[in-house]
Structure formats: structure tokens, C-alpha cells
Amino acid sequence: MAEGEDLAAIRAGVAKLCEAFPDAYWRELDRARAYPEDFVRALTEAGYLAALIPEAYGGSGLSLRAATVILEEIHAQGGNAAACHAQMYIMGAILRHGSEEQKAEYLPRIASGELRLQAFGVTEPSSGTDTLSLRTTARREGDRYIINGQKIWTSRAEHSDLMLLLARTTPREAVARRTDGLSVFLVDMRAARGHGLTIRPIRTMMNHATTEVFFDNLEVPARNLIGEEGQGFRYILSGMNAERILIAAECIGDAKWFIRRARDYANARVLFGRPIGANQGVQFPIARAYAQMRAAELMVHHAAGRYDAGDAAGEEANIAKLLASEASWAAADMCVQTHGGFGFAEEYDVERKFRETRLYQVAPISTNMILAYLGQNVLGLPRSY
Ligand SMILES: Cc1cc2nc3c(=O)[nH]c(=O)nc-3n(C[C@H](O)[C@H](O)[C@H](O)COP(=O)(O)OP(=O)(O)OC[C@H]3O[C@@H](n4cnc5c(N)ncnc54)[C@H](O)[C@@H]3O)c2cc1C
């Protein structure tokens, strides 16, 4: 946490903003699989999505810890920050690895909301988690790169002006280290759509605005390369810890929402002459979910603190994401059970949040890969890949 930051005030501000976007707002969007345009605009105008952009570039220059409070609170209020959370952290690639010109050109406009940078093109259909096997290529020709290939699960591509794209600039066989030869580009999708860039929405279990994106000889100016050619994988990795901590905070918010709803329902629903919450078979799962959430929450705070102190925080970020996504899922399951049949009814919103929170054990990184990281990188066990 940075000096002078008032986390309680930030939390209260976000909660106030969310009052204008009640359950019915999210329910309607979910039904129509529509994008929460008004919510994203309100968050942008209030400056929350520019939390991590330094003040020198028009943002609020807040700590990661403060950013976790913003995202957690949106979820605790029943909202879903997945529609725009990437705007907070993708810009980190420009901030940390971009040139002075790129920072000056893009960051202030991203901070003001004039430009949306919400699309992050890493995952591909054939390579999935095995990022180093990705096949999208960028070939240099004079002052531009020619991009060919395909991405999948590129969320928010239809609602973003810019995309941060990871593509191969040197064939895998021609690089010394397997992590070399990938590069990061800032693609201006406004200019590209219909000129080598095609976006196709994917309908998913929850309302997520995700897509697949096709590149067919798309031309990107060479000045849109971020940092050095061939070093892109490192740049992407450097942003992943922040992403994991922020997503973990959303899971904590979800868990708090489920626990609150379950508690209220268990207090209000009277059967056999007493509230169902008086039965230990109903009460104890709520208490257990609460304990699990609190333990995960501590880890999220710890990870954000280490990150803000300038540590890499890889171990803590991964553990925070693992524990928080499991805590939110356990709370979701408990909340459905507590509500009985009404847990399945749209108008209670439990089933919607249940579907939404399931994602975080798969994306942005699946639980197995976190366990592999801990096993191999932290505990020194043999590598599986
Ligand atoms: C709704 C949604 C939104 C997304 N948004 C984005 C986005 O904006 N940008 C983006 O780039 N990506 C995005 N993703 C992709 C997401 O990051 C991947 O789905 C995730 O990393 C898993 O990759 P995969 O789906 O290819 O699964 P795979 O890599 O095919 O893995 C399948 C299963 O096998 C397991 N597995 C694979 N290898 C191993 C191993 N060595 N050891 C143990 N287990 C293993 C995995 O853990 C997983 O459970 C999104 C995905 C979804 C579903």
C-alpha cells in the first residue's frame, strides 16, 4: 500500500458506484450476453480503471493493493469486473517495457478512457497453456510487421481499441533459448478490423465477451513493437503476477458475496419452525466457507504487499490465485446448497455468480499449472514439461 492511500475510502467509493448497477442490471446482461457498457464507462470516468497508471501519465498511481480493493469490491457487490479488469494491468507491458514515445502516446489516453486496451492475445487453439508453442507469426518487412495466425479466448476484443499481442518473430528452431523469439505488439484494432483482422465471438457458460481472432496478413507498424524483438515472452511473464493477484481479489469478492447471501438466506428461510441456519448442517458449511475465504484473503494481501514492495512475488501471487479461486468456488457451491431449489433460479443471482466464479480455476491460468509452478520452481521437484 502506498503512503496516503485510504483503502476504506476506495472501497466505499466503489461500493457507491456499484449501487447504480444492481443485480437486475447484471441479470439482464447475462440473459442477453451483452457487454456492461454503462458500468465500464462509469468505472472509467471515476478513474478506477486507471488505478495503476502513474500520475505522470494521467492515472491515479495507486498501489496494487489498492487495485485489489477496487476489483474485490465490485465482485463483493455482485458485479463482474471481468468485463474490463484487463484495462488495469495489460498496460503494464507498455509502462515497464515500452519506449518513452509509446508511453506518452498511449498511457494518458488509456487513463482517460479515450482508448481502451482490454484485449490480450496470448492463448491459441493448438498450443493452449503451452505458450512457447504458439504459431502466430510476425514477419518484418521494412517499417512494418505482417501478422498471420489465430488467437482464441481473446476476451473483450470487440470492446477494445487496442490489443496486446504475443507473436513469434523468430522460428522456434532458430533461437538459442526456448523463451526467445516471441515479441509483443500493440495492435490498433480500429484500423485493423476488416483489413486482416477478423473477430468472432464465442458464446460461453457465463457472460464474458470472449472471442477468437484471426490474422490474415495484418500489417502492424514496426513502431508498435513493445521493447526488443524476441523478448516478448519475458514481458508477458513480468505482468502475470499482478494479474494473478488481481484475479485472486475478484475471487475473494465473489466468496464474500456468496457467504453474505447464504447467511441472509439461512437467517430468513424458516422451515420446521426455525431458520434453516440454526441447523448445523446448513450453518457449518457457511462458517467453513468463511474461514476458507479469510485464509485466502490474507494470502492475497500478503502477495499484493510483496509485489508493492518491489519483490517478484511469484510464489505468493500463484498461491493467492490458487487459494482464492478455490475459496470462491467452495463458497459458490455452499451458497447453492444453502438456497436449495432457489439456488438454481435466475432471479436469485446465485446461479449466475456460480457460473462466473468457476472460470478462475481455469483462466487466466489453470490450477494445475500453478501446482506445477509450486512443485517445480518453489519446491524443486522434477519438471513435467
Ligand atoms: C472465458 C475465458 C476467457 C479467457 N480470456 C483470455 C484472454 O483474454 N487472453 C488469453 O490469451 N487467454 C484467455 N483465456 C485462455 C486461458 O488463459 C486458457 O483457457 C487457460 O490458460 C488454459 O488453457 P487451455 O484452455 O488451452 O487449456 P489446455 O492448455 O489445453 O489445458 C487443458 C487442461 O490440461 C491441464 N494441463 C495441461 N498441461 C498440463 C501439464 N503439463 N500438467 C498438468 N496439467 C496440464 C490444464 O491445467 C487444463 O486443466 C481465456 C479462457 C477462458 C475460458
The ligand as an SDF file (V2000), in Angstrom:
LIG
                    3D

 53 58  0  0  0  0  0  0  0  0999 V2000
  -13.6490  -17.2470  -20.6230 C   0  0  0  0  0  0  0  0  0  0  0  0
  -12.1890  -17.2640  -20.8990 C   0  0  0  0  0  0  0  0  0  0  0  0
  -11.5100  -16.0770  -21.0820 C   0  0  0  0  0  0  0  0  0  0  0  0
  -10.1470  -16.0670  -21.4060 C   0  0  0  0  0  0  0  0  0  0  0  0
   -9.5270  -14.8830  -21.6950 N   0  0  0  0  0  0  0  0  0  0  0  0
   -8.2850  -14.9120  -22.2410 C   0  0  0  0  0  0  0  0  0  0  0  0
   -7.6840  -13.7280  -22.7680 C   0  0  0  0  0  0  0  0  0  0  0  0
   -8.2630  -12.6340  -22.7100 O   0  0  0  0  0  0  0  0  0  0  0  0
   -6.4870  -13.8190  -23.3730 N   0  0  0  0  0  0  0  0  0  0  0  0
   -5.8130  -15.0190  -23.4840 C   0  0  0  0  0  0  0  0  0  0  0  0
   -4.7100  -15.0360  -24.0500 O   0  0  0  0  0  0  0  0  0  0  0  0
   -6.3440  -16.1520  -22.9710 N   0  0  0  0  0  0  0  0  0  0  0  0
   -7.5470  -16.1320  -22.3780 C   0  0  0  0  0  0  0  0  0  0  0  0
   -8.1280  -17.2870  -21.8980 N   0  0  0  0  0  0  0  0  0  0  0  0
   -7.4020  -18.5390  -22.0420 C   0  0  0  0  0  0  0  0  0  0  0  0
   -6.9830  -19.1480  -20.7190 C   0  0  0  0  0  0  0  0  0  0  0  0
   -5.8780  -18.4750  -20.2070 O   0  0  0  0  0  0  0  0  0  0  0  0
   -6.7350  -20.6400  -21.0080 C   0  0  0  0  0  0  0  0  0  0  0  0
   -8.0150  -21.2330  -21.2360 O   0  0  0  0  0  0  0  0  0  0  0  0
   -6.0630  -21.3170  -19.8690 C   0  0  0  0  0  0  0  0  0  0  0  0
   -4.7640  -20.8170  -19.7120 O   0  0  0  0  0  0  0  0  0  0  0  0
   -5.9800  -22.8240  -20.1260 C   0  0  0  0  0  0  0  0  0  0  0  0
   -5.5240  -23.0840  -21.4310 O   0  0  0  0  0  0  0  0  0  0  0  0
   -6.3640  -24.0440  -22.3980 P   0  0  0  0  0  0  0  0  0  0  0  0
   -7.7740  -23.6600  -22.3250 O   0  0  0  0  0  0  0  0  0  0  0  0
   -5.7160  -24.0420  -23.7290 O   0  0  0  0  0  0  0  0  0  0  0  0
   -6.2040  -25.4540  -21.7610 O   0  0  0  0  0  0  0  0  0  0  0  0
   -5.0210  -26.5500  -22.0520 P   0  0  0  0  0  0  0  0  0  0  0  0
   -3.7360  -25.8400  -22.0700 O   0  0  0  0  0  0  0  0  0  0  0  0
   -5.4530  -27.2620  -23.2860 O   0  0  0  0  0  0  0  0  0  0  0  0
   -5.1570  -27.4350  -20.8050 O   0  0  0  0  0  0  0  0  0  0  0  0
   -6.2650  -28.3160  -20.5820 C   0  0  0  0  0  0  0  0  0  0  0  0
   -6.1400  -28.9180  -19.1940 C   0  0  0  0  0  0  0  0  0  0  0  0
   -4.9440  -29.6850  -19.1100 O   0  0  0  0  0  0  0  0  0  0  0  0
   -4.1670  -29.2590  -17.9920 C   0  0  0  0  0  0  0  0  0  0  0  0
   -2.7350  -29.3700  -18.3390 N   0  0  0  0  0  0  0  0  0  0  0  0
   -2.1140  -29.0020  -19.4830 C   0  0  0  0  0  0  0  0  0  0  0  0
   -0.8070  -29.2430  -19.4120 N   0  0  0  0  0  0  0  0  0  0  0  0
   -0.5700  -29.7820  -18.1950 C   0  0  0  0  0  0  0  0  0  0  0  0
    0.6000  -30.2330  -17.5060 C   0  0  0  0  0  0  0  0  0  0  0  0
    1.8250  -30.1760  -18.0580 N   0  0  0  0  0  0  0  0  0  0  0  0
    0.4520  -30.7050  -16.2450 N   0  0  0  0  0  0  0  0  0  0  0  0
   -0.7690  -30.7700  -15.6650 C   0  0  0  0  0  0  0  0  0  0  0  0
   -1.9030  -30.3560  -16.2590 N   0  0  0  0  0  0  0  0  0  0  0  0
   -1.8090  -29.8670  -17.5100 C   0  0  0  0  0  0  0  0  0  0  0  0
   -4.5550  -27.8090  -17.7680 C   0  0  0  0  0  0  0  0  0  0  0  0
   -4.3020  -27.4190  -16.4490 O   0  0  0  0  0  0  0  0  0  0  0  0
   -6.0520  -27.8320  -18.0940 C   0  0  0  0  0  0  0  0  0  0  0  0
   -6.7730  -28.2370  -16.9640 O   0  0  0  0  0  0  0  0  0  0  0  0
   -9.4600  -17.2990  -21.5010 C   0  0  0  0  0  0  0  0  0  0  0  0
  -10.1360  -18.5110  -21.2760 C   0  0  0  0  0  0  0  0  0  0  0  0
  -11.4800  -18.5020  -20.9990 C   0  0  0  0  0  0  0  0  0  0  0  0
  -12.1870  -19.8140  -20.8220 C   0  0  0  0  0  0  0  0  0  0  0  0
  1  2  1  0
  2  3  1  0
  2 52  2  0
  3  4  2  0
  4  5  1  0
  4 50  1  0
  5  6  2  0
  6  7  1  0
  6 13  1  0
  7  8  2  0
  7  9  1  0
  9 10  1  0
 10 11  2  0
 10 12  1  0
 12 13  2  0
 13 14  1  0
 14 15  1  0
 14 50  1  0
 15 16  1  0
 16 17  1  0
 16 18  1  0
 18 19  1  0
 18 20  1  0
 20 21  1  0
 20 22  1  0
 22 23  1  0
 23 24  1  0
 24 25  2  0
 24 26  1  0
 24 27  1  0
 27 28  1  0
 28 29  2  0
 28 30  1  0
 28 31  1  0
 31 32  1  0
 32 33  1  0
 33 34  1  0
 33 48  1  0
 34 35  1  0
 35 36  1  0
 35 46  1  0
 36 37  1  0
 36 45  1  0
 37 38  2  0
 38 39  1  0
 39 40  1  0
 39 45  2  0
 40 41  1  0
 40 42  2  0
 42 43  1  0
 43 44  2  0
 44 45  1  0
 46 47  1  0
 46 48  1  0
 48 49  1  0
 50 51  2  0
 51 52  1  0
 52 53  1  0
M  END
$$$$
